[in-house]
């Protein structure tokens, strides 16, 4: 790999998409620290005269304006979850297959690398393309770069079809589950633990909440031919005052992944029904998205990529495009099971196959 300084990065879009992935991953860009990588992307595209460049904070939009009959939006986020000893990147060979190892290789800088290379090279695609690289995907919806862009420049989302570069093993994953987070609170009365009978232990009341969660049987729901798996889990619990105090409050943090057949309002109602008598506070809610595979461009894309479409179990920003009337799918290199893992790694062959498939479809 050519000499590369992550502190003062210069992205070379003429290099292979695999080497470009390595360069991107070696630039730390944990959510809320995307400025350096965003600057590098803008600089790398400066000579791409076929692209109109728009920057909104650390979100970069590059689009062709060729007067084509149809427009496709292709997007990817540039932030990662926190680094945990997995940068800089390195190559690994496992069972004869070559991997690029490191934070962001799967989620989702390999997909961004493919997109950047194609954005620079495809000067005459068969459709107009709006490329989007955005910040703050790994945190709350309010901070998401696409949330801000939709508020400031909704016109940039216009399109007949959208592709999000989320890891999908370089196959098509349609739609996504919705995502809800709730805080379930119970209250009691503080007292000295030596005289516990004059108090009311709030933490003990969490037992009913935990029993409900442990006994819950998540649904498998078919939506437009794809079967989505739901999930309802406790992801945190807090409570307690001191070692000699009966606690007066406990909070169980619950995460609900719901099939796109259910609206956000219906998901909220379901959670409230499960925990009657508790203080239920919804702290984050993102709608799911139906598969979007019935759109003509989606059908052509699926045929070009080959294979059978699968459901996306996690929430992704395809839901945002779906809500704006643009059918969208997930398509990117990397195994979703390795996203956020300490041994995050992507098959080099998947980066290459993803680039070939997109290039072929956009130029056929």
C-alpha positions in Angstrom: 0.0 0.0 0.0 1.3 3.5 -0.8 2.4 5.7 2.1 -0.6 7.1 3.8 -0.9 9.6 6.6 -4.3 9.2 8.5 -3.7 12.6 10.2 -3.4 14.4 6.8 -5.1 11.9 4.4 -5.1 12.2 0.7 -7.5 9.6 -0.9 -6.4 8.3 -4.3 -9.5 7.2 -6.1 -7.4 5.7 -8.9 -6.3 2.9 -6.6 -8.3 -0.3 -6.2 -11.4 -0.2 -4.1 -9.7 -2.6 -1.6 -6.8 -0.2 -1.1 -9.2 2.7 -0.9 -11.1 0.8 1.8 -7.9 0.5 3.8 -7.2 4.2 3.4 -10.7 5.1 4.6 -10.6 2.7 7.5 -7.2 4.1 8.7 -8.8 7.5 9.1 -10.5 7.5 12.5 -14.1 8.7 12.1 -16.0 7.6 15.1 -19.4 9.4 15.2 -19.0 13.1 16.0 -15.4 13.0 14.6 -16.1 12.8 10.8 -14.5 16.2 9.8 -11.2 14.8 8.6 -12.6 12.0 6.4 -15.3 14.4 5.0 -12.6 16.9 4.0 -10.6 14.1 2.4 -13.6 12.9 0.3 -14.4 16.5 -0.9 -10.7 16.9 -1.9 -10.6 13.6 -3.7 -13.6 14.6 -5.8 -12.4 18.1 -6.6 -11.4 17.2 -10.2 -14.5 15.2 -11.0 -16.0 17.8 -13.4 -19.0 15.6 -14.2 -20.2 15.9 -10.6 -22.0 18.7 -8.8 -20.7 18.7 -5.2 -22.9 19.8 -2.2 -21.7 19.7 1.4 -23.9 20.0 4.4 -21.9 19.7 7.6 -19.9 16.5 7.2 -22.4 15.0 4.7 -21.2 15.2 1.0 -23.5 14.8 -2.0 -22.1 14.4 -5.5 -24.5 14.1 -8.4 -24.6 13.9 -12.1 -26.9 16.0 -14.2 -27.0 14.3 -17.5 -30.7 14.6 -18.2 -31.2 10.8 -17.9 -34.8 9.5 -17.7 -34.2 8.0 -14.2 -32.1 8.9 -11.2 -30.7 6.5 -8.6 -29.5 7.5 -5.1 -26.5 5.6 -3.8 -25.6 6.3 -0.2 -23.2 5.3 2.6 -22.2 6.5 6.0 -18.7 7.6 6.9 -18.7 7.2 10.7 -18.0 4.1 12.7 -18.6 2.8 16.2 -15.7 3.4 18.7 -12.3 1.9 17.8 -11.1 -0.9 20.1 -7.6 -1.7 19.1 -8.7 -2.6 15.6 -7.0 0.3 13.6 -4.8 0.4 11.6 -6.1 -2.2 9.2 -4.2 -5.3 8.1 -4.7 -8.2 5.7 -5.5 -11.7 7.0 -5.8 -15.0 5.2 -8.3 -17.4 6.7 -8.9 -20.8 5.0 -7.3 -19.5 1.9 -9.5 -16.4 1.6 -8.1 -12.9 1.9 -9.7 -10.5 4.4 -9.1 -6.8 5.2 -9.3 -6.6 9.0 -10.2 -3.5 11.1 -12.8 -1.1 12.4 -15.1 0.1 9.6 -14.1 -2.6 7.0 -17.6 -4.1 7.2 -19.7 -1.2 8.5 -19.3 0.4 6.1 -16.2 1.9 4.6 -15.8 -0.9 2.0 -19.1 0.1 0.6 -18.1 3.7 0.7 -14.8 2.9 -1.1 -16.6 1.2 -3.9 -19.0 4.1 -4.2 -16.3 6.7 -4.3 -14.3 4.9 -6.9 -17.4 4.5 -9.2 -18.4 8.1 -8.6 -15.1 9.4 -9.9 -14.9 7.0 -12.8 -18.5 6.7 -14.2 -18.8 9.9 -16.2 -21.5 8.5 -18.5 -23.7 6.2 -16.4 -27.0 5.0 -17.9 -29.0 6.8 -15.2 -28.3 10.0 -13.3 -26.8 9.2 -9.9 -26.9 11.1 -6.6 -24.1 9.8 -4.4 -24.4 10.6 -0.7 -21.8 10.1 2.1 -23.1 11.1 5.4 -22.2 11.5 9.1 -23.6 10.3 12.4 -25.3 7.1 11.3 -24.2 5.1 14.3 -25.9 7.4 16.8 -29.4 8.8 17.3 -31.8 9.7 14.5 -31.7 13.3 15.5 -28.0 13.5 14.8 -28.0 11.5 11.6 -26.6 13.4 8.6 -29.5 12.4 6.4 -32.0 13.8 8.9 -30.2 17.1 8.7 -29.9 16.9 4.9 -33.6 16.1 4.5 -34.4 19.2 6.5 -32.0 21.5 4.6 -32.1 20.0 1.1 -35.0 17.6 0.6 -34.7 18.1 -3.1 -31.4 16.1 -3.1 -33.4 12.9 -2.2 -35.3 12.9 -5.4 -34.9 9.5 -7.2 -36.6 6.5 -8.7 -34.6 4.0 -6.6 -32.0 4.0 -3.8 -29.2 1.7 -2.8 -27.7 1.9 0.7 -24.2 0.4 1.0 -24.9 -1.4 4.3 -23.1 -4.8 4.6 -25.1 -7.6 2.9 -22.4 -10.0 1.8 -22.7 -8.3 -1.6 -26.2 -9.5 -2.1 -29.5 -7.6 -2.0 -31.3 -7.2 1.3 -34.7 -5.6 1.0 -36.2 -3.1 3.5 -35.4 -3.2 7.2 -37.0 -3.8 10.6 -38.1 -0.8 12.6 -36.2 0.1 15.8 -37.7 1.3 19.1 -35.9 2.0 22.4 -37.9 2.4 25.6 -37.2 3.1 29.2 -39.5 1.1 31.5 -39.5 2.6 35.0 -40.9 1.4 38.3 -41.0 3.5 41.5 -40.9 2.7 45.2 -40.0 4.4 48.5 -36.5 5.0 49.9 -35.7 3.7 53.4 -32.7 2.5 55.4 -32.0 -1.1 54.5 -31.9 -2.0 58.2 -35.6 -1.0 58.3 -36.6 -2.1 54.8 -40.2 -2.8 55.8 -40.9 0.9 55.9 -39.7 1.3 52.3 -40.8 0.0 48.9 -38.0 -1.6 46.8 -38.3 -0.4 43.2 -35.7 -2.8 41.9 -37.7 -5.8 43.0 -40.5 -4.5 40.7 -38.2 -4.9 37.7 -38.7 -8.7 38.1 -42.0 -8.6 36.3 -40.5 -6.6 33.4 -37.6 -9.0 33.1 -39.9 -12.0 33.3 -42.1 -10.6 30.5 -39.0 -10.1 28.3 -37.6 -13.6 29.0 -41.0 -15.2 28.2 -41.6 -13.1 25.1 -41.8 -15.0 21.8 -40.7 -12.7 18.9 -42.7 -12.9 15.6 -41.5 -14.0 12.2 -43.5 -11.9 9.7 -43.7 -12.2 5.9 -43.7 -8.9 4.2 -43.9 -8.7 0.4 -42.3 -12.2 0.1 -39.5 -11.7 2.7 -39.6 -13.0 6.2 -38.5 -10.6 8.9 -37.5 -11.7 12.4 -38.4 -9.5 15.3 -36.7 -9.1 18.6 -37.5 -7.7 22.1 -34.7 -7.5 24.6 -33.4 -5.7 27.7 -30.2 -3.9 26.8 -29.6 -2.2 30.1 -30.8 -1.7 33.7 -30.1 1.0 36.2 -31.2 1.5 39.8 -29.9 1.9 43.3 -28.8 4.7 45.6 -26.3 3.3 48.1 -25.4 0.0 49.7 -27.7 0.7 52.7 -30.6 2.3 51.0 -33.8 0.7 49.7 -34.0 2.1 46.1 -37.0 4.2 45.0 -36.5 3.9 41.2 -35.4 1.4 38.6 -35.2 1.6 34.9 -35.0 -1.2 32.3 -33.8 -0.1 28.9 -35.6 -2.2 26.2 -34.9 -2.5 22.5 -37.7 -3.7 20.1 -36.9 -4.6 16.5 -40.2 -4.8 14.7 -41.2 -6.0 11.2 -42.0 -3.4 8.6 -45.6 -4.6 8.5 -46.0 -2.7 11.8 -45.9 1.1 12.0 -43.9 3.0 14.7 -47.2 3.9 16.4 -48.3 0.3 16.5 -44.9 -0.8 17.9 -45.2 1.8 20.6 -48.7 0.6 21.5 -47.4 -3.0 21.6 -44.7 -2.0 24.2 -47.2 -0.1 26.3 -49.6 -3.0 26.3 -46.8 -5.4 27.5 -45.9 -3.3 30.5 -49.2 -2.0 32.0 -48.7 0.0 35.2 -45.2 1.0 34.4 -43.8 4.4 33.4 -43.0 3.7 29.7 -40.9 6.4 27.9 -40.1 6.0 24.2 -36.6 7.4 23.8 -35.9 6.5 20.1 -38.2 5.3 17.3 -37.4 4.7 13.7 -39.9 3.3 11.2 -39.1 0.2 9.2 -39.2 -0.1 5.5 -40.9 -2.6 3.2 -38.6 -4.4 0.8 -39.0 -2.0 -2.1 -38.3 -4.8 -4.7 -41.4 -4.2 -6.8 -40.0 -1.1 -8.4 -38.8 -1.7 -12.0 -35.3 -0.4 -11.3 -35.1 -2.7 -8.2 -36.1 -5.7 -10.4 -33.4 -4.8 -12.9 -30.9 -4.4 -10.2 -31.7 -7.7 -8.6 -31.4 -9.5 -11.9 -28.0 -7.8 -12.5 -26.7 -8.7 -9.1 -28.1 -12.3 -9.2 -29.1 -14.4 -6.3 -32.2 -14.2 -4.1 -33.1 -11.1 -2.1 -33.1 -11.4 1.7 -34.6 -9.3 4.5 -32.5 -6.8 6.5 -33.1 -7.5 10.1 -31.4 -4.4 11.5 -32.6 -0.9 11.0 -30.9 1.0 8.2 -31.5 4.3 6.4 -33.4 2.6 3.6 -36.4 3.4 5.9 -35.6 7.1 5.4 -35.8 6.8 1.6 -38.9 4.6 1.8 -40.6 7.3 3.9 -39.8 9.8 1.2 -41.3 7.7 -1.5 -38.1 6.2 -2.9 -37.9 2.4 -2.9 -34.6 1.3 -1.5 -32.5 -1.8 -0.8 -29.3 -2.6 1.0 -26.3 -3.8 -1.0 -22.7 -3.7 0.2 -19.7 -5.9 0.9 -19.2 -7.5 4.3 -20.9 -9.9 6.6 -23.4 -8.1 8.8 -22.5 -10.4 11.7 -19.1 -8.8 11.8 -20.4 -5.3 12.0 -19.2 -3.6 15.2 -17.2 -6.7 16.2 -13.7 -6.4 17.5 -12.5 -8.7 14.8 -14.4 -6.8 12.1 -13.2 -8.0 8.7 -14.4 -8.0 5.1 -13.6 -10.5 2.3 -11.5 -8.8 -0.4 -13.4 -10.8 -3.0 -16.7 -9.2 -1.8 -15.4 -5.7 -2.2 -14.4 -6.6 -5.8 -17.7 -8.4 -6.6 -19.7 -5.4 -5.2 -17.8 -3.0 -7.5 -18.2 -5.2 -10.5 -21.9 -5.6 -10.0 -22.6 -1.9 -9.5 -20.3 -0.9 -12.4 -22.0 -3.3 -14.7 -25.5 -2.3 -13.8 -24.8 1.4 -14.0 -23.1 1.2 -17.4 -25.1 -1.6 -19.2 
